[in-house]
Amino acid sequence: MSNLNHRRRVRRAALALALASAWPGGAAWAMSAPDPGDIQPAPPGVDVLLLYGQHLRGDRVYAGGERAFDGLDFRADVLTARYVHFFALAGQTTTFEVISMGNRQRDAFDRDGLSGMGNLVVGTSWWPRADESRGRYVTWAAYLSLPTSPRAGEGLITGEDRYTLELQGGYMTRLAERWTLEVMGQAEFYTRDDSSRVRRDPMYRATAHLSYNPTDKTRFALSARQSFGAAERLHGERLLGSKNDTNLTLTWAQQVNERVQVQLQYTRDLSVREGPRIDGVQARLALAF
C-alpha cells in the first residue's frame, strides 16, 4: 500500500473512531447504555428480545470546543438486536446478554457510503438490591465488544477493529408516586485498534434519567449524559483530544400489553468539545417471552 493510500485509510479510520466514540447509543449510546426504566429488572426466567432502529446525523465537527469543520454531512442508520435472559444466581437477579448490530453510513468524504454487520457484544448484569415495594434498585454490569465485524478496520462505526470492555453501575429510586430517578456511571476501556494503530484513552460517562409515569403503562423521560476522556493517539501524536460532551434525550415508552413495549426517542448533543455533534431518533420494540 502506498504512503498516500495509507494516510487516507488512517484519516478515514480516525474519523470513524471519532464518530464511534460520539454516537448515542442507546446502549447511549455506549454499547449498552440502559434506557429509562431498564435498571428495573424483569423476573428470573423471562427472556427479552429488544430490536432498535436509529437514524443519526451530524454536520459540525469540534476541536478543543471550537467549531473546526462545518459540512461533514454524516448520516447513519443503525439496526441492533439484543437478547437478554434473566435468571437467579444465589438468590439475586442476573442476566446474560448478546447484542448484534450493523449499520450503513455516509459522509462528505465518502459519498458512496459503507454498510455491514458490526461487532458482537456479550454481557451480564447483576442486581445486589431489588426492592420493588420501595422502587429502589442497584445494578452492576459488564459488556465486552468483540472485533467480529467482517468490515473491521474499514471505518464502520459499529465495527471497530478492537476489543472494548464497558463497566456500569446504576441506582434507581422512586421520588414520588409517579416519578423515578435513575443515575448511572459507565467506563469503557479499549485495546489498540489493530487496523489503524490508533490508541484510545478510557471513556467515562455519567447519565441521569428523570421519568414520569402518568399511568402504569406509559413513561415520559428526560435523560442527561456527560462524557469524558477518549483522547486518541497515533504513534504518540494526538488525533483527538479528551471529550467533555453533554447530551440530552427525550423518551416516550408505552407498554402495549404484558409482553410488548414500544419506545421512541430523540437525542441531541448540546455541546461537544472533540469530534462531531450528533443528533438523531431511535425506535425500540421490546418483546418478552
URTAZI-V173932 format. One record per residue. N is the residue number from 1. RES is the residue in three letters. SS is DSSP state (~ for helix, > for strand, _ for the rest). D_FIRST is the distance of its C-alpha to the first C-alpha in Angstrom with 2 decimals. Layout:
n/res/ss/d_first
N/RES/SS/D_FIRST
N/RES/SS/D_FIRST
This chain:
n/res/ss/d_first
1/MET/_/0.00
2/SER/_/3.82
3/ASN/~/6.61
4/LEU/~/8.26
5/ASN/~/6.36
6/HIS/~/6.38
7/ARG/~/9.95
8/ARG/~/10.84
9/ARG/~/10.14
10/VAL/~/12.12
11/ARG/~/14.72
12/ARG/~/15.23
13/ALA/~/15.55
14/ALA/~/17.91
15/LEU/~/19.95
16/ALA/~/20.22
17/LEU/~/21.33
18/ALA/~/23.89
19/LEU/~/25.13
20/ALA/~/25.35
21/SER/_/27.45
22/ALA/_/29.66
23/TRP/_/30.44
24/PRO/_/34.00
25/GLY/_/34.73
26/GLY/_/37.37
27/ALA/_/36.41
28/ALA/_/36.46
29/TRP/_/34.75
30/ALA/_/33.45
31/MET/_/32.71
32/SER/_/36.40
33/ALA/_/38.44
34/PRO/_/41.92
35/ASP/_/43.64
36/PRO/_/47.24
37/GLY/_/49.55
38/ASP/_/46.95
39/ILE/_/48.31
40/GLN/_/51.43
41/PRO/_/50.77
42/ALA/_/51.94
43/PRO/_/54.46
44/PRO/_/53.34
45/GLY/_/52.92
46/VAL/_/51.36
47/ASP/>/47.95
48/VAL/>/46.16
49/LEU/>/43.36
50/LEU/>/41.81
51/LEU/>/39.79
52/TYR/>/38.02
53/GLY/>/36.69
54/GLN/>/35.15
55/HIS/>/34.24
56/LEU/>/32.54
57/ARG/>/31.83
58/GLY/>/30.96
59/ASP/>/30.78
60/ARG/>/31.30
61/VAL/>/28.99
62/TYR/>/30.69
63/ALA/>/29.90
64/GLY/_/32.76
65/GLY/_/35.11
66/GLU/>/34.61
67/ARG/>/33.16
68/ALA/>/29.75
69/PHE/>/28.69
70/ASP/>/30.76
71/GLY/>/29.41
72/LEU/>/26.72
73/ASP/>/28.38
74/PHE/>/27.09
75/ARG/>/28.76
76/ALA/>/28.56
77/ASP/>/30.78
78/VAL/>/30.94
79/LEU/>/32.95
80/THR/>/34.07
81/ALA/>/36.43
82/ARG/>/38.13
83/TYR/>/40.62
84/VAL/>/43.11
85/HIS/>/45.75
86/PHE/>/48.62
87/PHE/>/50.65
88/ALA/>/53.07
89/LEU/>/52.18
90/ALA/_/55.12
91/GLY/_/56.84
92/GLN/>/54.06
93/THR/>/51.82
94/THR/>/48.23
95/THR/>/45.33
96/PHE/>/42.43
97/GLU/>/39.70
98/VAL/>/36.62
99/ILE/>/34.47
100/SER/>/32.03
101/MET/>/30.24
102/GLY/>/27.87
103/ASN/>/27.20
104/ARG/>/25.95
105/GLN/>/24.86
106/ARG/>/23.89
107/ASP/>/23.85
108/ALA/_/23.84
109/PHE/_/20.05
110/ASP/>/19.59
111/ARG/>/22.66
112/ASP/>/21.61
113/GLY/>/21.70
114/LEU/>/20.77
115/SER/>/23.19
116/GLY/>/23.69
117/MET/>/25.48
118/GLY/>/25.14
119/ASN/>/25.91
120/LEU/>/29.23
121/VAL/>/31.71
122/VAL/>/34.76
123/GLY/>/37.59
124/THR/>/41.23
125/SER/>/43.97
126/TRP/>/47.32
127/TRP/>/50.50
128/PRO/>/52.78
129/ARG/>/55.08
130/ALA/>/55.97
131/ASP/>/59.32
132/GLU/_/59.73
133/SER/_/63.24
134/ARG/_/62.11
135/GLY/_/58.68
136/ARG/>/56.88
137/TYR/>/53.72
138/VAL/>/51.34
139/THR/>/48.02
140/TRP/>/45.11
141/ALA/>/41.82
142/ALA/>/38.45
143/TYR/>/35.32
144/LEU/>/32.10
145/SER/>/28.97
146/LEU/>/26.81
147/PRO/_/23.07
148/THR/_/23.96
149/SER/_/22.36
150/PRO/_/20.40
151/ARG/_/18.20
152/ALA/_/17.88
153/GLY/_/15.04
154/GLU/_/14.69
155/GLY/_/17.28
156/LEU/_/20.46
157/ILE/_/23.29
158/THR/_/25.05
159/GLY/_/22.11
160/GLU/_/20.75
161/ASP/_/18.95
162/ARG/_/21.80
163/TYR/_/25.48
164/THR/>/28.09
165/LEU/>/31.75
166/GLU/>/34.30
167/LEU/>/37.91
168/GLN/>/40.75
169/GLY/>/44.41
170/GLY/>/46.75
171/TYR/>/50.41
172/MET/>/52.45
173/THR/>/56.04
174/ARG/>/58.59
175/LEU/>/59.80
176/ALA/>/62.52
177/GLU/_/63.55
178/ARG/_/60.73
179/TRP/>/58.24
180/THR/>/55.59
181/LEU/>/53.11
182/GLU/>/49.94
183/VAL/>/47.89
184/MET/>/44.69
185/GLY/>/42.32
186/GLN/>/38.75
187/ALA/>/36.12
188/GLU/>/32.49
189/PHE/>/30.51
190/TYR/>/26.77
191/THR/_/24.45
192/ARG/_/21.04
193/ASP/_/18.52
194/ASP/_/16.26
195/SER/_/13.23
196/SER/_/13.46
197/ARG/_/15.54
198/VAL/>/18.14
199/ARG/>/21.72
200/ARG/>/24.68
201/ASP/_/28.30
202/PRO/_/31.00
203/MET/>/32.36
204/TYR/>/36.12
205/ARG/>/38.08
206/ALA/>/41.81
207/THR/>/43.16
208/ALA/>/46.71
209/HIS/>/48.13
210/LEU/>/51.61
211/SER/>/53.01
212/TYR/>/56.15
213/ASN/>/57.55
214/PRO/>/60.30
215/THR/>/60.88
216/ASP/_/59.89
217/LYS/_/57.36
218/THR/>/55.77
219/ARG/>/53.52
220/PHE/>/52.42
221/ALA/>/50.17
222/LEU/>/48.61
223/SER/>/45.66
224/ALA/>/44.25
225/ARG/>/41.08
226/GLN/>/39.82
227/SER/>/36.35
228/PHE/>/35.42
229/GLY/>/32.52
230/ALA/_/28.90
231/ALA/_/27.44
232/GLU/>/23.66
233/ARG/>/21.80
234/LEU/>/18.36
235/HIS/_/18.69
236/GLY/_/22.33
237/GLU/>/21.95
238/ARG/>/23.57
239/LEU/>/21.79
240/LEU/>/24.90
241/GLY/_/28.46
242/SER/_/31.07
243/LYS/>/32.54
244/ASN/>/36.22
245/ASP/>/36.43
246/THR/>/39.46
247/ASN/>/39.64
248/LEU/>/42.68
249/THR/>/43.05
250/LEU/>/46.04
251/THR/>/46.91
252/TRP/>/49.45
253/ALA/>/50.01
254/GLN/>/52.68
255/GLN/>/53.97
256/VAL/_/54.86
257/ASN/_/56.61
258/GLU/_/56.47
259/ARG/_/53.22
260/VAL/>/51.30
261/GLN/>/50.02
262/VAL/>/48.11
263/GLN/>/46.44
264/LEU/>/45.00
265/GLN/>/43.26
266/TYR/>/42.13
267/THR/>/39.89
268/ARG/>/39.03
269/ASP/>/37.53
270/LEU/>/40.27
271/SER/>/38.36
272/VAL/_/34.79
273/ARG/_/33.82
274/GLU/_/30.04
275/GLY/>/27.89
276/PRO/>/28.96
277/ARG/_/32.61
278/ILE/_/33.06
279/ASP/>/36.04
280/GLY/>/36.64
281/VAL/>/39.02
282/GLN/>/39.21
283/ALA/>/41.49
284/ARG/>/42.35
285/LEU/>/44.49
286/ALA/>/45.94
287/LEU/>/47.67
288/ALA/>/49.82
289/PHE/_/51.15
